[in-house]
């Protein structure tokens, strides 16, 4: 039972990290195609996708100015 609780905790952390990555991809200044590819990669490979995005993903976000 204890291993399931630990696995569930890490699964929840991974879900939060993936959601954070996807939100940041949406806010980036990349083109639509690049955003779609990043999001698909993160969704299809949750741990690997997040780690690759963390290392190589877009670093800039859209400015709030018009």
PDBQT receptor file of N, H, CA, C and O in Angstrom, charges set to zero:
ATOM      1  N   UNK A   1       0.826  -1.204   0.000  1.00  0.00    +0.000 N 
ATOM      2  CA  UNK A   1       0.000   0.000   0.000  1.00  0.00    +0.000 C 
ATOM      3  C   UNK A   1       0.862   1.256   0.000  1.00  0.00    +0.000 C 
ATOM      4  O   UNK A   1       0.519   2.255  -0.633  1.00  0.00    +0.000 OA
ATOM      5  N   UNK A   2       1.976   1.198   0.711  1.00  0.00    +0.000 N 
ATOM      6  H   UNK A   2       2.254   0.387   1.225  1.00  0.00    +0.000 HD
ATOM      7  CA  UNK A   2       2.833   2.380   0.802  1.00  0.00    +0.000 C 
ATOM      8  C   UNK A   2       3.449   2.740  -0.552  1.00  0.00    +0.000 C 
ATOM      9  O   UNK A   2       3.577   3.921  -0.875  1.00  0.00    +0.000 OA
ATOM     10  N   UNK A   3       3.831   1.738  -1.345  1.00  0.00    +0.000 N 
ATOM     11  H   UNK A   3       3.727   0.778  -1.083  1.00  0.00    +0.000 HD
ATOM     12  CA  UNK A   3       4.408   2.003  -2.665  1.00  0.00    +0.000 C 
ATOM     13  C   UNK A   3       3.383   2.663  -3.580  1.00  0.00    +0.000 C 
ATOM     14  O   UNK A   3       3.736   3.509  -4.402  1.00  0.00    +0.000 OA
ATOM     15  N   UNK A   4       2.126   2.281  -3.441  1.00  0.00    +0.000 N 
ATOM     16  H   UNK A   4       1.839   1.594  -2.774  1.00  0.00    +0.000 HD
ATOM     17  CA  UNK A   4       1.088   2.897  -4.263  1.00  0.00    +0.000 C 
ATOM     18  C   UNK A   4       0.917   4.366  -3.903  1.00  0.00    +0.000 C 
ATOM     19  O   UNK A   4       0.671   5.195  -4.778  1.00  0.00    +0.000 OA
ATOM     20  N   UNK A   5       1.044   4.690  -2.634  1.00  0.00    +0.000 N 
ATOM     21  H   UNK A   5       1.244   4.016  -1.922  1.00  0.00    +0.000 HD
ATOM     22  CA  UNK A   5       0.925   6.082  -2.210  1.00  0.00    +0.000 C 
ATOM     23  C   UNK A   5       2.080   6.911  -2.751  1.00  0.00    +0.000 C 
ATOM     24  O   UNK A   5       1.885   8.048  -3.181  1.00  0.00    +0.000 OA
ATOM     25  N   UNK A   6       3.289   6.339  -2.731  1.00  0.00    +0.000 N 
ATOM     26  H   UNK A   6       3.446   5.416  -2.382  1.00  0.00    +0.000 HD
ATOM     27  CA  UNK A   6       4.457   7.052  -3.264  1.00  0.00    +0.000 C 
ATOM     28  C   UNK A   6       4.308   7.234  -4.768  1.00  0.00    +0.000 C 
ATOM     29  O   UNK A   6       4.587   8.310  -5.296  1.00  0.00    +0.000 OA
ATOM     30  N   UNK A   7       3.869   6.184  -5.461  1.00  0.00    +0.000 N 
ATOM     31  H   UNK A   7       3.642   5.309  -5.032  1.00  0.00    +0.000 HD
ATOM     32  CA  UNK A   7       3.653   6.273  -6.901  1.00  0.00    +0.000 C 
ATOM     33  C   UNK A   7       2.589   7.300  -7.247  1.00  0.00    +0.000 C 
ATOM     34  O   UNK A   7       2.727   8.045  -8.218  1.00  0.00    +0.000 OA
ATOM     35  N   UNK A   8       1.533   7.338  -6.455  1.00  0.00    +0.000 N 
ATOM     36  H   UNK A   8       1.421   6.733  -5.667  1.00  0.00    +0.000 HD
ATOM     37  CA  UNK A   8       0.476   8.321  -6.681  1.00  0.00    +0.000 C 
ATOM     38  C   UNK A   8       0.962   9.738  -6.468  1.00  0.00    +0.000 C 
ATOM     39  O   UNK A   8       0.575  10.650  -7.198  1.00  0.00    +0.000 OA
ATOM     40  N   UNK A   9       1.809   9.924  -5.467  1.00  0.00    +0.000 N 
ATOM     41  H   UNK A   9       2.123   9.183  -4.874  1.00  0.00    +0.000 HD
ATOM     42  CA  UNK A   9       2.370  11.247  -5.190  1.00  0.00    +0.000 C 
ATOM     43  C   UNK A   9       3.239  11.718  -6.347  1.00  0.00    +0.000 C 
ATOM     44  O   UNK A   9       3.123  12.862  -6.786  1.00  0.00    +0.000 OA
ATOM     45  N   UNK A  10       4.116  10.837  -6.849  1.00  0.00    +0.000 N 
ATOM     46  H   UNK A  10       4.210   9.907  -6.493  1.00  0.00    +0.000 HD
ATOM     47  CA  UNK A  10       4.969  11.221  -7.969  1.00  0.00    +0.000 C 
ATOM     48  C   UNK A  10       4.158  11.406  -9.250  1.00  0.00    +0.000 C 
ATOM     49  O   UNK A  10       4.490  12.253 -10.079  1.00  0.00    +0.000 OA
ATOM     50  N   UNK A  11       3.106  10.620  -9.410  1.00  0.00    +0.000 N 
ATOM     51  H   UNK A  11       2.837   9.932  -8.737  1.00  0.00    +0.000 HD
ATOM     52  CA  UNK A  11       2.219  10.805 -10.551  1.00  0.00    +0.000 C 
ATOM     53  C   UNK A  11       1.533  12.163 -10.517  1.00  0.00    +0.000 C 
ATOM     54  O   UNK A  11       1.390  12.822 -11.547  1.00  0.00    +0.000 OA
ATOM     55  N   UNK A  12       1.115  12.572  -9.334  1.00  0.00    +0.000 N 
ATOM     56  H   UNK A  12       1.232  12.036  -8.498  1.00  0.00    +0.000 HD
ATOM     57  CA  UNK A  12       0.489  13.886  -9.177  1.00  0.00    +0.000 C 
ATOM     58  C   UNK A  12       1.490  15.002  -9.465  1.00  0.00    +0.000 C 
ATOM     59  O   UNK A  12       1.154  15.986 -10.123  1.00  0.00    +0.000 OA
ATOM     60  N   UNK A  13       2.717  14.849  -8.973  1.00  0.00    +0.000 N 
ATOM     61  H   UNK A  13       2.990  14.049  -8.438  1.00  0.00    +0.000 HD
ATOM     62  CA  UNK A  13       3.758  15.846  -9.263  1.00  0.00    +0.000 C 
ATOM     63  C   UNK A  13       4.029  15.941 -10.762  1.00  0.00    +0.000 C 
ATOM     64  O   UNK A  13       4.195  17.036 -11.298  1.00  0.00    +0.000 OA
ATOM     65  N   UNK A  14       4.073  14.795 -11.433  1.00  0.00    +0.000 N 
ATOM     66  H   UNK A  14       3.938  13.906 -10.997  1.00  0.00    +0.000 HD
ATOM     67  CA  UNK A  14       4.305  14.791 -12.876  1.00  0.00    +0.000 C 
ATOM     68  C   UNK A  14       3.145  15.453 -13.613  1.00  0.00    +0.000 C 
ATOM     69  O   UNK A  14       3.363  16.198 -14.568  1.00  0.00    +0.000 OA
ATOM     70  N   UNK A  15       1.924  15.191 -13.182  1.00  0.00    +0.000 N 
ATOM     71  H   UNK A  15       1.747  14.586 -12.405  1.00  0.00    +0.000 HD
ATOM     72  CA  UNK A  15       0.759  15.830 -13.797  1.00  0.00    +0.000 C 
ATOM     73  C   UNK A  15       0.821  17.345 -13.641  1.00  0.00    +0.000 C 
ATOM     74  O   UNK A  15       0.562  18.077 -14.596  1.00  0.00    +0.000 OA
ATOM     75  N   UNK A  16       1.159  17.815 -12.458  1.00  0.00    +0.000 N 
ATOM     76  H   UNK A  16       1.370  17.221 -11.682  1.00  0.00    +0.000 HD
ATOM     77  CA  UNK A  16       1.279  19.260 -12.218  1.00  0.00    +0.000 C 
ATOM     78  C   UNK A  16       2.385  19.851 -13.085  1.00  0.00    +0.000 C 
ATOM     79  O   UNK A  16       2.212  20.925 -13.662  1.00  0.00    +0.000 OA
ATOM     80  N   UNK A  17       3.524  19.157 -13.182  1.00  0.00    +0.000 N 
ATOM     81  H   UNK A  17       3.664  18.284 -12.714  1.00  0.00    +0.000 HD
ATOM     82  CA  UNK A  17       4.639  19.644 -13.999  1.00  0.00    +0.000 C 
ATOM     83  C   UNK A  17       4.246  19.709 -15.471  1.00  0.00    +0.000 C 
ATOM     84  O   UNK A  17       4.580  20.674 -16.158  1.00  0.00    +0.000 OA
ATOM     85  N   UNK A  18       3.537  18.687 -15.962  1.00  0.00    +0.000 N 
ATOM     86  H   UNK A  18       3.265  17.903 -15.403  1.00  0.00    +0.000 HD
ATOM     87  CA  UNK A  18       3.113  18.683 -17.363  1.00  0.00    +0.000 C 
ATOM     88  C   UNK A  18       2.110  19.794 -17.651  1.00  0.00    +0.000 C 
ATOM     89  O   UNK A  18       2.189  20.443 -18.694  1.00  0.00    +0.000 OA
ATOM     90  N   UNK A  19       1.178  20.018 -16.746  1.00  0.00    +0.000 N 
ATOM     91  H   UNK A  19       1.114  19.491 -15.899  1.00  0.00    +0.000 HD
ATOM     92  CA  UNK A  19       0.218  21.110 -16.933  1.00  0.00    +0.000 C 
ATOM     93  C   UNK A  19       0.944  22.445 -16.955  1.00  0.00    +0.000 C 
ATOM     94  O   UNK A  19       0.635  23.305 -17.779  1.00  0.00    +0.000 OA
ATOM     95  N   UNK A  20       1.906  22.626 -16.060  1.00  0.00    +0.000 N 
ATOM     96  H   UNK A  20       2.158  21.927 -15.390  1.00  0.00    +0.000 HD
ATOM     97  CA  UNK A  20       2.702  23.861 -16.030  1.00  0.00    +0.000 C 
ATOM     98  C   UNK A  20       3.452  24.054 -17.347  1.00  0.00    +0.000 C 
ATOM     99  O   UNK A  20       3.504  25.164 -17.876  1.00  0.00    +0.000 OA
ATOM    100  N   UNK A  21       4.034  22.977 -17.878  1.00  0.00    +0.000 N 
ATOM    101  H   UNK A  21       3.992  22.075 -17.449  1.00  0.00    +0.000 HD
ATOM    102  CA  UNK A  21       4.759  23.060 -19.144  1.00  0.00    +0.000 C 
ATOM    103  C   UNK A  21       3.816  23.427 -20.286  1.00  0.00    +0.000 C 
ATOM    104  O   UNK A  21       4.154  24.267 -21.120  1.00  0.00    +0.000 OA
ATOM    105  N   UNK A  22       2.646  22.812 -20.330  1.00  0.00    +0.000 N 
ATOM    106  H   UNK A  22       2.371  22.130 -19.652  1.00  0.00    +0.000 HD
ATOM    107  CA  UNK A  22       1.691  23.091 -21.402  1.00  0.00    +0.000 C 
ATOM    108  C   UNK A  22       1.206  24.534 -21.334  1.00  0.00    +0.000 C 
ATOM    109  O   UNK A  22       1.087  25.192 -22.367  1.00  0.00    +0.000 OA
ATOM    110  N   UNK A  23       0.930  25.030 -20.147  1.00  0.00    +0.000 N 
ATOM    111  H   UNK A  23       1.027  24.496 -19.307  1.00  0.00    +0.000 HD
ATOM    112  CA  UNK A  23       0.519  26.433 -19.996  1.00  0.00    +0.000 C 
ATOM    113  C   UNK A  23       1.627  27.357 -20.490  1.00  0.00    +0.000 C 
ATOM    114  O   UNK A  23       1.347  28.358 -21.150  1.00  0.00    +0.000 OA
ATOM    115  N   UNK A  24       2.876  27.036 -20.181  1.00  0.00    +0.000 N 
ATOM    116  H   UNK A  24       3.104  26.223 -19.645  1.00  0.00    +0.000 HD
ATOM    117  CA  UNK A  24       3.991  27.857 -20.646  1.00  0.00    +0.000 C 
ATOM    118  C   UNK A  24       4.180  27.767 -22.153  1.00  0.00    +0.000 C 
ATOM    119  O   UNK A  24       4.571  28.750 -22.783  1.00  0.00    +0.000 OA
ATOM    120  N   UNK A  25       3.910  26.614 -22.737  1.00  0.00    +0.000 N 
ATOM    121  H   UNK A  25       3.593  25.816 -22.225  1.00  0.00    +0.000 HD
ATOM    122  CA  UNK A  25       3.979  26.484 -24.196  1.00  0.00    +0.000 C 
ATOM    123  C   UNK A  25       2.929  27.386 -24.832  1.00  0.00    +0.000 C 
ATOM    124  O   UNK A  25       3.223  28.081 -25.804  1.00  0.00    +0.000 OA
ATOM    125  N   UNK A  26       1.706  27.386 -24.298  1.00  0.00    +0.000 N 
ATOM    126  H   UNK A  26       1.467  26.821 -23.508  1.00  0.00    +0.000 HD
ATOM    127  CA  UNK A  26       0.660  28.259 -24.822  1.00  0.00    +0.000 C 
ATOM    128  C   UNK A  26       1.070  29.726 -24.740  1.00  0.00    +0.000 C 
ATOM    129  O   UNK A  26       0.744  30.503 -25.637  1.00  0.00    +0.000 OA
ATOM    130  N   UNK A  27       1.766  30.113 -23.701  1.00  0.00    +0.000 N 
ATOM    131  H   UNK A  27       2.030  29.482 -22.972  1.00  0.00    +0.000 HD
ATOM    132  CA  UNK A  27       2.158  31.502 -23.511  1.00  0.00    +0.000 C 
ATOM    133  C   UNK A  27       3.417  31.907 -24.245  1.00  0.00    +0.000 C 
ATOM    134  O   UNK A  27       3.814  33.071 -24.193  1.00  0.00    +0.000 OA
ATOM    135  N   UNK A  28       4.052  30.972 -24.928  1.00  0.00    +0.000 N 
ATOM    136  H   UNK A  28       3.730  30.027 -24.970  1.00  0.00    +0.000 HD
ATOM    137  CA  UNK A  28       5.301  31.294 -25.615  1.00  0.00    +0.000 C 
ATOM    138  C   UNK A  28       5.022  32.035 -26.924  1.00  0.00    +0.000 C 
ATOM    139  O   UNK A  28       3.886  32.091 -27.395  1.00  0.00    +0.000 OA
ATOM    140  N   UNK A  29       6.074  32.593 -27.490  1.00  0.00    +0.000 N 
ATOM    141  H   UNK A  29       6.997  32.547 -27.107  1.00  0.00    +0.000 HD
ATOM    142  CA  UNK A  29       5.927  33.338 -28.743  1.00  0.00    +0.000 C 
ATOM    143  C   UNK A  29       6.229  32.466 -29.966  1.00  0.00    +0.000 C 
ATOM    144  O   UNK A  29       6.445  32.991 -31.058  1.00  0.00    +0.000 OA
ATOM    145  N   UNK A  30       6.246  31.170 -29.798  1.00  0.00    +0.000 N 
ATOM    146  H   UNK A  30       6.071  30.743 -28.910  1.00  0.00    +0.000 HD
ATOM    147  CA  UNK A  30       6.481  30.252 -30.913  1.00  0.00    +0.000 C 
ATOM    148  C   UNK A  30       5.257  30.187 -31.808  1.00  0.00    +0.000 C 
ATOM    149  O   UNK A  30       4.161  30.592 -31.421  1.00  0.00    +0.000 OA
ATOM    150  N   UNK A  31       5.463  29.672 -33.006  1.00  0.00    +0.000 N 
ATOM    151  H   UNK A  31       6.353  29.343 -33.320  1.00  0.00    +0.000 HD
ATOM    152  CA  UNK A  31       4.363  29.508 -33.943  1.00  0.00    +0.000 C 
ATOM    153  C   UNK A  31       3.412  28.407 -33.502  1.00  0.00    +0.000 C 
ATOM    154  O   UNK A  31       3.722  27.614 -32.612  1.00  0.00    +0.000 OA
ATOM    155  N   UNK A  32       2.262  28.376 -34.134  1.00  0.00    +0.000 N 
ATOM    156  H   UNK A  32       2.011  29.020 -34.856  1.00  0.00    +0.000 HD
ATOM    157  CA  UNK A  32       1.236  27.399 -33.773  1.00  0.00    +0.000 C 
ATOM    158  C   UNK A  32       1.727  25.970 -33.957  1.00  0.00    +0.000 C 
ATOM    159  O   UNK A  32       1.465  25.111 -33.115  1.00  0.00    +0.000 OA
ATOM    160  N   UNK A  33       2.431  25.711 -35.042  1.00  0.00    +0.000 N 
ATOM    161  H   UNK A  33       2.644  26.409 -35.727  1.00  0.00    +0.000 HD
ATOM    162  CA  UNK A  33       2.936  24.362 -35.296  1.00  0.00    +0.000 C 
ATOM    163  C   UNK A  33       3.891  23.890 -34.220  1.00  0.00    +0.000 C 
ATOM    164  O   UNK A  33       3.807  22.748 -33.768  1.00  0.00    +0.000 OA
ATOM    165  N   UNK A  34       4.797  24.757 -33.807  1.00  0.00    +0.000 N 
ATOM    166  H   UNK A  34       4.865  25.684 -34.174  1.00  0.00    +0.000 HD
ATOM    167  CA  UNK A  34       5.756  24.398 -32.760  1.00  0.00    +0.000 C 
ATOM    168  C   UNK A  34       5.042  24.155 -31.438  1.00  0.00    +0.000 C 
ATOM    169  O   UNK A  34       5.400  23.243 -30.692  1.00  0.00    +0.000 OA
ATOM    170  N   UNK A  35       4.034  24.968 -31.149  1.00  0.00    +0.000 N 
ATOM    171  H   UNK A  35       3.743  25.708 -31.755  1.00  0.00    +0.000 HD
ATOM    172  CA  UNK A  35       3.275  24.778 -29.907  1.00  0.00    +0.000 C 
ATOM    173  C   UNK A  35       2.570  23.426 -29.907  1.00  0.00    +0.000 C 
ATOM    174  O   UNK A  35       2.596  22.703 -28.911  1.00  0.00    +0.000 OA
ATOM    175  N   UNK A  36       1.941  23.093 -31.028  1.00  0.00    +0.000 N 
ATOM    176  H   UNK A  36       1.920  23.680 -31.837  1.00  0.00    +0.000 HD
ATOM    177  CA  UNK A  36       1.225  21.821 -31.127  1.00  0.00    +0.000 C 
ATOM    178  C   UNK A  36       2.188  20.651 -30.945  1.00  0.00    +0.000 C 
ATOM    179  O   UNK A  36       1.872  19.691 -30.243  1.00  0.00    +0.000 OA
ATOM    180  N   UNK A  37       3.361  20.726 -31.574  1.00  0.00    +0.000 N 
ATOM    181  H   UNK A  37       3.617  21.506 -32.144  1.00  0.00    +0.000 HD
ATOM    182  CA  UNK A  37       4.336  19.645 -31.439  1.00  0.00    +0.000 C 
ATOM    183  C   UNK A  37       4.830  19.493 -30.008  1.00  0.00    +0.000 C 
ATOM    184  O   UNK A  37       4.949  18.375 -29.506  1.00  0.00    +0.000 OA
ATOM    185  N   UNK A  38       5.118  20.612 -29.348  1.00  0.00    +0.000 N 
ATOM    186  H   UNK A  38       5.021  21.520 -29.755  1.00  0.00    +0.000 HD
ATOM    187  CA  UNK A  38       5.559  20.543 -27.949  1.00  0.00    +0.000 C 
ATOM    188  C   UNK A  38       4.475  19.933 -27.071  1.00  0.00    +0.000 C 
ATOM    189  O   UNK A  38       4.761  19.074 -26.237  1.00  0.00    +0.000 OA
ATOM    190  N   UNK A  39       3.238  20.370 -27.251  1.00  0.00    +0.000 N 
ATOM    191  H   UNK A  39       3.006  21.068 -27.928  1.00  0.00    +0.000 HD
ATOM    192  CA  UNK A  39       2.145  19.862 -26.420  1.00  0.00    +0.000 C 
ATOM    193  C   UNK A  39       1.926  18.371 -26.664  1.00  0.00    +0.000 C 
ATOM    194  O   UNK A  39       1.726  17.611 -25.717  1.00  0.00    +0.000 OA
ATOM    195  N   UNK A  40       1.962  17.950 -27.924  1.00  0.00    +0.000 N 
ATOM    196  H   UNK A  40       2.124  18.567 -28.694  1.00  0.00    +0.000 HD
ATOM    197  CA  UNK A  40       1.819  16.525 -28.224  1.00  0.00    +0.000 C 
ATOM    198  C   UNK A  40       2.941  15.712 -27.591  1.00  0.00    +0.000 C 
ATOM    199  O   UNK A  40       2.697  14.641 -27.036  1.00  0.00    +0.000 OA
ATOM    200  N   UNK A  41       4.160  16.214 -27.673  1.00  0.00    +0.000 N 
ATOM    201  H   UNK A  41       4.358  17.085 -28.124  1.00  0.00    +0.000 HD
ATOM    202  CA  UNK A  41       5.307  15.512 -27.092  1.00  0.00    +0.000 C 
ATOM    203  C   UNK A  41       5.149  15.380 -25.580  1.00  0.00    +0.000 C 
ATOM    204  O   UNK A  41       5.427  14.326 -25.008  1.00  0.00    +0.000 OA
ATOM    205  N   UNK A  42       4.705  16.450 -24.943  1.00  0.00    +0.000 N 
ATOM    206  H   UNK A  42       4.479  17.307 -25.407  1.00  0.00    +0.000 HD
ATOM    207  CA  UNK A  42       4.511  16.418 -23.484  1.00  0.00    +0.000 C 
ATOM    208  C   UNK A  42       3.379  15.457 -23.113  1.00  0.00    +0.000 C 
ATOM    209  O   UNK A  42       3.484  14.737 -22.121  1.00  0.00    +0.000 OA
ATOM    210  N   UNK A  43       2.308  15.438 -23.893  1.00  0.00    +0.000 N 
ATOM    211  H   UNK A  43       2.223  16.023 -24.700  1.00  0.00    +0.000 HD
ATOM    212  CA  UNK A  43       1.177  14.562 -23.584  1.00  0.00    +0.000 C 
ATOM    213  C   UNK A  43       1.478  13.089 -23.870  1.00  0.00    +0.000 C 
ATOM    214  O   UNK A  43       1.056  12.213 -23.116  1.00  0.00    +0.000 OA
ATOM    215  N   UNK A  44       2.206  12.813 -24.955  1.00  0.00    +0.000 N 
ATOM    216  H   UNK A  44       2.549  13.525 -25.568  1.00  0.00    +0.000 HD
ATOM    217  CA  UNK A  44       2.497  11.428 -25.320  1.00  0.00    +0.000 C 
ATOM    218  C   UNK A  44       3.588  10.803 -24.454  1.00  0.00    +0.000 C 
ATOM    219  O   UNK A  44       3.556   9.602 -24.185  1.00  0.00    +0.000 OA
ATOM    220  N   UNK A  45       4.542  11.605 -24.023  1.00  0.00    +0.000 N 
ATOM    221  H   UNK A  45       4.568  12.580 -24.241  1.00  0.00    +0.000 HD
ATOM    222  CA  UNK A  45       5.655  11.130 -23.199  1.00  0.00    +0.000 C 
ATOM    223  C   UNK A  45       5.770  12.032 -21.974  1.00  0.00    +0.000 C 
ATOM    224  O   UNK A  45       6.641  12.901 -21.931  1.00  0.00    +0.000 OA
ATOM    225  N   UNK A  46       4.910  11.840 -20.982  1.00  0.00    +0.000 N 
ATOM    226  H   UNK A  46       4.203  11.133 -21.017  1.00  0.00    +0.000 HD
ATOM    227  CA  UNK A  46       4.816  12.804 -19.876  1.00  0.00    +0.000 C 
ATOM    228  C   UNK A  46       6.141  13.125 -19.185  1.00  0.00    +0.000 C 
ATOM    229  O   UNK A  46       6.477  14.302 -19.048  1.00  0.00    +0.000 OA
ATOM    230  N   UNK A  47       6.893  12.138 -18.753  1.00  0.00    +0.000 N 
ATOM    231  H   UNK A  47       6.620  11.183 -18.864  1.00  0.00    +0.000 HD
ATOM    232  CA  UNK A  47       8.139  12.423 -18.042  1.00  0.00    +0.000 C 
ATOM    233  C   UNK A  47       9.218  12.898 -19.005  1.00  0.00    +0.000 C 
ATOM    234  O   UNK A  47       9.843  13.933 -18.778  1.00  0.00    +0.000 OA
ATOM    235  N   UNK A  48       9.437  12.149 -20.074  1.00  0.00    +0.000 N 
ATOM    236  H   UNK A  48       8.929  11.308 -20.258  1.00  0.00    +0.000 HD
ATOM    237  CA  UNK A  48      10.452  12.527 -21.052  1.00  0.00    +0.000 C 
ATOM    238  C   UNK A  48      10.099  13.853 -21.718  1.00  0.00    +0.000 C 
ATOM    239  O   UNK A  48      10.968  14.703 -21.913  1.00  0.00    +0.000 OA
ATOM    240  N   UNK A  49       8.831  14.030 -22.066  1.00  0.00    +0.000 N 
ATOM    241  H   UNK A  49       8.125  13.340 -21.907  1.00  0.00    +0.000 HD
ATOM    242  CA  UNK A  49       8.400  15.270 -22.701  1.00  0.00    +0.000 C 
ATOM    243  C   UNK A  49       8.642  16.478 -21.825  1.00  0.00    +0.000 C 
ATOM    244  O   UNK A  49       9.104  17.514 -22.302  1.00  0.00    +0.000 OA
ATOM    245  N   UNK A  50       8.330  16.351 -20.533  1.00  0.00    +0.000 N 
ATOM    246  H   UNK A  50       7.954  15.509 -20.145  1.00  0.00    +0.000 HD
ATOM    247  CA  UNK A  50       8.568  17.461 -19.610  1.00  0.00    +0.000 C 
ATOM    248  C   UNK A  50      10.054  17.757 -19.483  1.00  0.00    +0.000 C 
ATOM    249  O   UNK A  50      10.457  18.920 -19.512  1.00  0.00    +0.000 OA
ATOM    250  N   UNK A  51      10.873  16.722 -19.342  1.00  0.00    +0.000 N 
ATOM    251  H   UNK A  51      10.546  15.778 -19.318  1.00  0.00    +0.000 HD
ATOM    252  CA  UNK A  51      12.316  16.937 -19.184  1.00  0.00    +0.000 C 
ATOM    253  C   UNK A  51      12.937  17.564 -20.430  1.00  0.00    +0.000 C 
ATOM    254  O   UNK A  51      13.768  18.466 -20.324  1.00  0.00    +0.000 OA
ATOM    255  N   UNK A  52      12.537  17.093 -21.605  1.00  0.00    +0.000 N 
ATOM    256  H   UNK A  52      11.861  16.360 -21.691  1.00  0.00    +0.000 HD
ATOM    257  CA  UNK A  52      13.056  17.669 -22.853  1.00  0.00    +0.000 C 
ATOM    258  C   UNK A  52      12.585  19.105 -22.994  1.00  0.00    +0.000 C 
ATOM    259  O   UNK A  52      13.361  19.974 -23.391  1.00  0.00    +0.000 OA
ATOM    260  N   UNK A  53      11.320  19.367 -22.672  1.00  0.00    +0.000 N 
ATOM    261  H   UNK A  53      10.690  18.661 -22.349  1.00  0.00    +0.000 HD
ATOM    262  CA  UNK A  53      10.825  20.746 -22.737  1.00  0.00    +0.000 C 
ATOM    263  C   UNK A  53      11.583  21.638 -21.756  1.00  0.00    +0.000 C 
ATOM    264  O   UNK A  53      11.922  22.776 -22.079  1.00  0.00    +0.000 OA
ATOM    265  N   UNK A  54      11.846  21.120 -20.565  1.00  0.00    +0.000 N 
ATOM    266  H   UNK A  54      11.571  20.196 -20.303  1.00  0.00    +0.000 HD
ATOM    267  CA  UNK A  54      12.557  21.887 -19.549  1.00  0.00    +0.000 C 
ATOM    268  C   UNK A  54      13.956  22.266 -20.030  1.00  0.00    +0.000 C 
ATOM    269  O   UNK A  54      14.436  23.362 -19.742  1.00  0.00    +0.000 OA
ATOM    270  N   UNK A  55      14.606  21.369 -20.757  1.00  0.00    +0.000 N 
ATOM    271  H   UNK A  55      14.216  20.478 -20.991  1.00  0.00    +0.000 HD
ATOM    272  CA  UNK A  55      15.965  21.625 -21.238  1.00  0.00    +0.000 C 
ATOM    273  C   UNK A  55      16.004  22.439 -22.529  1.00  0.00    +0.000 C 
ATOM    274  O   UNK A  55      16.850  23.320 -22.678  1.00  0.00    +0.000 OA
ATOM    275  N   UNK A  56      15.096  22.152 -23.461  1.00  0.00    +0.000 N 
ATOM    276  H   UNK A  56      14.409  21.437 -23.340  1.00  0.00    +0.000 HD
ATOM    277  CA  UNK A  56      15.189  22.736 -24.799  1.00  0.00    +0.000 C 
ATOM    278  C   UNK A  56      13.985  23.564 -25.222  1.00  0.00    +0.000 C 
ATOM    279  O   UNK A  56      13.966  24.095 -26.333  1.00  0.00    +0.000 OA
ATOM    280  N   UNK A  57      12.994  23.683 -24.372  1.00  0.00    +0.000 N 
ATOM    281  H   UNK A  57      13.010  23.252 -23.470  1.00  0.00    +0.000 HD
ATOM    282  CA  UNK A  57      11.758  24.361 -24.742  1.00  0.00    +0.000 C 
ATOM    283  C   UNK A  57      11.905  25.861 -24.863  1.00  0.00    +0.000 C 
ATOM    284  O   UNK A  57      12.960  26.422 -24.567  1.00  0.00    +0.000 OA
ATOM    285  N   UNK A  58      10.832  26.507 -25.304  1.00  0.00    +0.000 N 
ATOM    286  H   UNK A  58       9.975  26.051 -25.544  1.00  0.00    +0.000 HD
ATOM    287  CA  UNK A  58      10.852  27.958 -25.472  1.00  0.00    +0.000 C 
ATOM    288  C   UNK A  58      11.115  28.670 -24.156  1.00  0.00    +0.000 C 
ATOM    289  O   UNK A  58      10.573  28.296 -23.116  1.00  0.00    +0.000 OA
ATOM    290  N   UNK A  59      11.942  29.688 -24.209  1.00  0.00    +0.000 N 
ATOM    291  H   UNK A  59      12.383  29.992 -25.054  1.00  0.00    +0.000 HD
ATOM    292  CA  UNK A  59      12.325  30.419 -23.007  1.00  0.00    +0.000 C 
ATOM    293  C   UNK A  59      11.591  31.739 -22.850  1.00  0.00    +0.000 C 
ATOM    294  O   UNK A  59      11.555  32.288 -21.749  1.00  0.00    +0.000 OA
ATOM    295  N   UNK A  60      11.011  32.258 -23.904  1.00  0.00    +0.000 N 
ATOM    296  H   UNK A  60      11.040  31.812 -24.799  1.00  0.00    +0.000 HD
ATOM    297  CA  UNK A  60      10.358  33.564 -23.830  1.00  0.00    +0.000 C 
ATOM    298  C   UNK A  60       8.852  33.389 -23.793  1.00  0.00    +0.000 C 
ATOM    299  O   UNK A  60       8.307  32.404 -24.292  1.00  0.00    +0.000 OA
ATOM    300  N   UNK A  61       8.196  34.367 -23.192  1.00  0.00    +0.000 N 
ATOM    301  H   UNK A  61       8.638  35.167 -22.787  1.00  0.00    +0.000 HD
ATOM    302  CA  UNK A  61       6.738  34.386 -23.167  1.00  0.00    +0.000 C 
ATOM    303  C   UNK A  61       6.258  35.651 -23.849  1.00  0.00    +0.000 C 
ATOM    304  O   UNK A  61       7.015  36.604 -24.030  1.00  0.00    +0.000 OA
ATOM    305  N   UNK A  62       5.000  35.647 -24.222  1.00  0.00    +0.000 N 
ATOM    306  H   UNK A  62       4.384  34.873 -24.075  1.00  0.00    +0.000 HD
ATOM    307  CA  UNK A  62       4.426  36.818 -24.877  1.00  0.00    +0.000 C 
ATOM    308  C   UNK A  62       4.383  37.984 -23.906  1.00  0.00    +0.000 C 
ATOM    309  O   UNK A  62       4.138  37.810 -22.713  1.00  0.00    +0.000 OA
ATOM    310  N   UNK A  63       4.620  39.152 -24.427  1.00  0.00    +0.000 N 
ATOM    311  H   UNK A  63       4.818  39.294 -25.397  1.00  0.00    +0.000 HD
ATOM    312  CA  UNK A  63       4.565  40.357 -23.611  1.00  0.00    +0.000 C 
ATOM    313  C   UNK A  63       3.116  40.757 -23.376  1.00  0.00    +0.000 C 
ATOM    314  O   UNK A  63       2.256  40.524 -24.226  1.00  0.00    +0.000 OA
ATOM    315  N   UNK A  64       2.852  41.350 -22.241  1.00  0.00    +0.000 N 
ATOM    316  H   UNK A  64       3.550  41.539 -21.551  1.00  0.00    +0.000 HD
ATOM    317  CA  UNK A  64       1.494  41.808 -21.933  1.00  0.00    +0.000 C 
ATOM    318  C   UNK A  64       1.171  43.114 -22.645  1.00  0.00    +0.000 C 
ATOM    319  O   UNK A  64       0.016  43.540 -22.682  1.00  0.00    +0.000 OA
ATOM    320  N   UNK A  65       2.177  43.734 -23.200  1.00  0.00    +0.000 N 
ATOM    321  H   UNK A  65       3.114  43.388 -23.170  1.00  0.00    +0.000 HD
ATOM    322  CA  UNK A  65       1.950  44.998 -23.921  1.00  0.00    +0.000 C 
ATOM    323  C   UNK A  65       1.314  44.738 -25.272  1.00  0.00    +0.000 C 
ATOM    324  O   UNK A  65       1.584  43.706 -25.886  1.00  0.00    +0.000 OA
ATOM    325  N   UNK A  66       0.472  45.652 -25.754  1.00  0.00    +0.000 N 
ATOM    326  H   UNK A  66       0.253  46.491 -25.256  1.00  0.00    +0.000 HD
ATOM    327  CA  UNK A  66      -0.179  45.467 -27.065  1.00  0.00    +0.000 C 
ATOM    328  C   UNK A  66       0.770  45.600 -28.222  1.00  0.00    +0.000 C 
ATOM    329  O   UNK A  66       0.360  45.469 -29.375  1.00  0.00    +0.000 OA
TER     330      UNK A  66
